[in-house]
Structure formats: structure tokens, C-alpha cells
């Protein structure tokens, strides 16, 4: 699983959001965003993220921390995105993932404020 998590991190840092969605998320993944349901399937997540991703010109994603405990993975990233209209968005986020059969079956995203 270590190799899969490393590949996930690399793809996220490269801004390959839609590709990692298709590769790593189970078809019936449950995704939460700050405690609210974001998507209840890989396709729903893909469709929602597609609109956001096409606005981004440049991704600057840095891994802050990684913890793997059994099938639970906790990743914290610092995100900086520059849109085509030159608007810059910066934030930190924690991804708590539950993996099963080499796929993410649940992911909770939590905004990290410092």
C-alpha cells in the first residue's frame, strides 16, 4: 500500500486530480468535505471536481505530513492554485482515507487553519 500512497501523493502534487480520482477511488467511495457529504461515488466526485480543475492554470501542492496506520492513511497538503484569471487560492487540507483492495473507499477532507 505504501507504493499506492506514494503514487497518489505524486499525482496530487502534479495536479492530476481527475486521473487520481479514476485510479484510486472505489466506484462507491464516500467522500466528505468538512463533515458534509461531497460525493457518494467516484463518478459524482469526478464530475464535481472537473468543473473546478478546468479553471486552474497552475498547481503548487506540497506534502506536509503522511501517516499510514493499517488501512487508514492521513495526508496533509499545502495547496496553492493559480486560475486562468490569475486569482490565487491557498489553503491546507487533511485527507483521511480508508483503503480496501487497493482503492479508497472513504475519504474525509478537513480544512486545516493555522
Residue frames relative to the residue before (quaternion, step in Angstrom):
aa qw qx qy qz dx dy dz
X 1.0000 0.0000 0.0000 0.0000 0.00 0.00 0.00
X 0.5349 0.6373 -0.3927 0.3919 3.59 1.15 -0.60
X 0.6680 0.5052 -0.2973 0.4585 3.59 0.94 -0.92
X 0.6432 0.5167 -0.3215 0.4646 3.60 1.01 -0.79
X 0.6513 0.5083 -0.3108 0.4699 3.58 0.96 -0.87
X 0.6359 0.5186 -0.3250 0.4703 3.60 0.99 -0.81
X 0.6558 0.4989 -0.3127 0.4724 3.58 0.96 -0.83
X 0.6131 0.5410 -0.3362 0.4674 3.58 1.03 -0.80
X 0.6561 0.5127 -0.3034 0.4632 3.59 0.89 -0.97
X 0.6719 0.5073 -0.2979 0.4500 3.59 0.85 -0.97
X 0.6694 0.4897 -0.3004 0.4710 3.58 0.94 -0.86
X 0.6357 0.5206 -0.3268 0.4670 3.58 1.02 -0.78
X 0.6675 0.4959 -0.2978 0.4688 3.58 0.95 -0.85
X 0.6706 0.4802 -0.2892 0.4859 3.58 1.14 -0.56
X 0.5055 -0.6712 0.4121 0.3523 3.59 1.28 -0.05
X 0.4555 0.6934 -0.4380 0.3461 3.59 1.24 0.38
X 0.0010 -0.8682 0.4953 -0.0313 3.54 0.88 1.06
X 0.7093 0.4554 -0.2752 0.4623 3.58 0.79 -0.96
X 0.6432 0.5260 -0.3161 0.4580 3.57 1.03 -0.79
X 0.6835 0.4586 -0.3067 0.4780 3.60 0.92 -0.78
X 0.5505 0.5921 -0.3857 0.4445 3.56 1.17 -0.53
X 0.7088 0.4567 -0.2539 0.4739 3.57 0.85 -1.03
X 0.7063 0.4889 -0.2679 0.4362 3.58 0.98 -0.82
X 0.8293 0.3085 -0.1174 0.4509 3.58 0.80 -1.00
X 0.6851 0.4900 -0.3098 0.4411 3.61 1.08 -0.50
X 0.4861 -0.6446 0.5178 0.2831 3.52 -1.00 0.93
X 0.6285 -0.5596 0.3786 0.3853 3.58 -1.07 0.67
X 0.7739 0.3063 -0.1545 0.5323 3.61 1.06 -0.74
X 0.1794 0.8173 -0.5254 0.1543 3.58 1.12 0.66
X 0.2455 -0.7148 0.6325 0.1694 3.54 -1.19 0.68
X 0.0527 -0.8078 0.5870 -0.0075 3.56 -0.67 1.11
X 0.1248 -0.7823 0.6094 0.0323 3.52 -0.91 1.05
X 0.1277 -0.7632 0.6298 0.0676 3.54 -1.14 0.72
X 0.8213 -0.1772 0.0562 0.5393 3.55 -0.37 1.32
X 0.7747 -0.3919 0.1688 0.4667 3.55 0.89 1.04
X 0.6754 0.4466 -0.2908 0.5097 3.60 1.26 -0.14
X 0.5350 -0.6175 0.4616 0.3456 3.57 -1.06 0.71
X 0.2187 -0.7708 0.5912 0.0921 3.56 -0.84 1.10
X 0.7839 -0.1263 0.1255 0.5949 3.56 0.95 -0.94
X 0.2442 -0.7736 0.5702 0.1298 3.54 -1.19 0.63
X 0.7529 0.1919 -0.1973 0.5978 3.54 1.23 0.55
X 0.6392 -0.5147 0.3991 0.4089 3.55 -1.25 0.37
X 0.6639 0.5191 -0.3111 0.4394 3.59 0.91 -0.91
X 0.6415 0.5107 -0.3283 0.4689 3.61 0.95 -0.82
X 0.6500 0.5057 -0.3118 0.4738 3.59 0.95 -0.85
X 0.6387 0.5369 -0.3160 0.4516 3.57 0.91 -0.93
X 0.6874 0.4940 -0.2831 0.4509 3.57 0.83 -1.02
X 0.6624 0.4964 -0.3088 0.4685 3.60 0.97 -0.81
X 0.7071 0.4638 -0.2680 0.4616 3.58 0.92 -0.89
X 0.5447 0.6449 -0.3883 0.3695 3.59 1.14 -0.58
X 0.6672 0.5083 -0.3017 0.4533 3.59 0.92 -0.88
X 0.6625 0.5027 -0.2898 0.4737 3.56 1.04 -0.80
X 0.6835 0.5212 -0.2892 0.4213 3.56 0.83 -1.04
X 0.6693 0.5196 -0.3238 0.4209 3.60 0.92 -0.78
X 0.6157 0.5399 -0.3431 0.4601 3.61 1.26 -0.23
X 0.6466 0.5501 -0.3066 0.4304 3.58 1.25 -0.48
X 0.2879 -0.7597 0.5667 0.1372 3.54 -0.84 1.08
X 0.8180 0.0400 0.0416 0.5723 3.57 0.95 -0.91
X 0.1893 -0.7644 0.6102 0.0867 3.56 -0.98 0.97
X 0.0043 0.7440 -0.6680 -0.0139 3.56 -1.08 0.79
X 0.0792 0.8163 -0.5550 0.1395 3.55 -0.09 1.36
X 0.0516 -0.7998 0.5980 -0.0092 3.56 -0.80 1.08
X 0.3896 -0.6955 0.5556 0.2361 3.54 -1.01 0.87
X 0.2306 -0.7743 0.5775 0.1178 3.58 -0.81 1.03
X 0.8004 -0.1292 0.0945 0.5778 3.59 0.92 -0.84
X 0.1278 -0.7635 0.6314 0.0450 3.51 -1.31 0.56
X 0.0512 0.7732 -0.6295 0.0575 3.55 -0.93 0.95
X 0.0542 -0.7789 0.6248 0.0079 3.56 -0.82 1.03
X 0.0472 0.7797 -0.6186 0.0850 3.56 -0.74 1.14
X 0.8011 -0.1095 0.0337 0.5874 3.56 -0.17 1.27
X 0.7737 -0.2905 0.2304 0.5136 3.58 -0.69 -1.08
X 0.5653 0.5639 -0.3894 0.4592 3.59 1.29 0.33
X 0.0793 -0.7857 0.6136 0.0008 3.56 -0.85 1.06
X 0.0794 -0.7780 0.6225 0.0296 3.54 -0.93 0.97
X 0.0024 -0.7984 0.5990 -0.0608 3.56 -0.64 1.19
X 0.0931 -0.7654 0.6334 0.0661 3.56 -1.03 0.83
X 0.0823 -0.8015 0.5921 -0.0142 3.52 -0.83 1.13
X 0.2752 -0.6730 0.6532 0.2115 3.49 -1.34 0.46
X 0.1287 -0.8135 0.5666 0.0266 3.56 -0.71 1.12
X 0.0437 0.7338 -0.6779 0.0094 3.53 -1.16 0.77
X 0.0087 0.8088 -0.5856 0.0528 3.54 -0.65 1.13
X 0.1771 -0.7642 0.6141 0.0869 3.51 -1.01 0.90
X 0.2993 -0.7688 0.5433 0.1556 3.55 -0.67 1.14
X 0.6760 -0.4929 0.3660 0.4076 3.54 -1.31 0.25
X 0.6741 0.4570 -0.2970 0.4984 3.61 1.21 -0.43
X 0.5521 -0.6530 0.3411 0.3905 3.59 1.37 0.36
X 0.4267 0.6764 -0.4851 0.3536 3.61 1.21 0.24
X 0.2124 -0.7809 0.5792 0.0981 3.57 -0.90 0.99
X 0.0798 -0.7740 0.6279 0.0172 3.54 -0.93 0.99
X 0.0036 -0.7988 0.6007 -0.0332 3.58 -0.80 1.05
X 0.1932 0.7667 -0.5947 0.1452 3.56 -1.01 0.87
X 0.3138 -0.6988 0.6002 0.2300 3.54 -1.36 0.23
X 0.0184 -0.8169 0.5762 -0.0183 3.53 -1.04 0.78
X 0.2697 -0.7346 0.6051 0.1465 3.52 -1.16 0.79
X 0.1468 -0.7660 0.6232 0.0569 3.54 -0.91 1.02
X 0.0675 -0.7699 0.6342 0.0227 3.59 -0.69 1.09
X 0.0524 -0.8412 0.5358 -0.0497 3.53 -0.37 1.32
X 0.1937 -0.7253 0.6475 0.1311 3.53 -1.17 0.74
X 0.1619 -0.8049 0.5692 0.0432 3.56 -0.66 1.19
X 0.0756 0.7600 -0.6435 0.0512 3.54 -1.20 0.72
X 0.8413 0.0053 -0.0468 0.5385 3.59 -0.83 1.01
X 0.6764 -0.5395 0.2626 0.4271 3.58 0.97 1.02
X 0.6442 0.4466 -0.3330 0.5241 3.59 1.20 0.54
X 0.4441 -0.6457 0.5425 0.3024 3.54 -1.24 0.49
X 0.1747 -0.8084 0.5569 0.0760 3.57 -0.64 1.14
X 0.7781 0.0640 -0.0509 0.6227 3.58 1.29 -0.35
X 0.0366 0.7772 -0.6278 0.0219 3.54 -1.02 0.81
X 0.1040 -0.7626 0.6358 0.0582 3.52 -0.96 0.94
X 0.1714 -0.7631 0.6184 0.0766 3.53 -0.78 1.10
X 0.0389 -0.7866 0.6160 -0.0168 3.55 -0.91 1.00
X 0.4051 -0.6918 0.5435 0.2487 3.57 -0.88 0.97
X 0.1940 -0.7676 0.6039 0.0920 3.56 -0.97 0.92
X 0.0918 -0.7988 0.5944 0.0170 3.55 -0.62 1.16
X 0.1468 -0.7967 0.5814 0.0752 3.55 -0.91 0.89
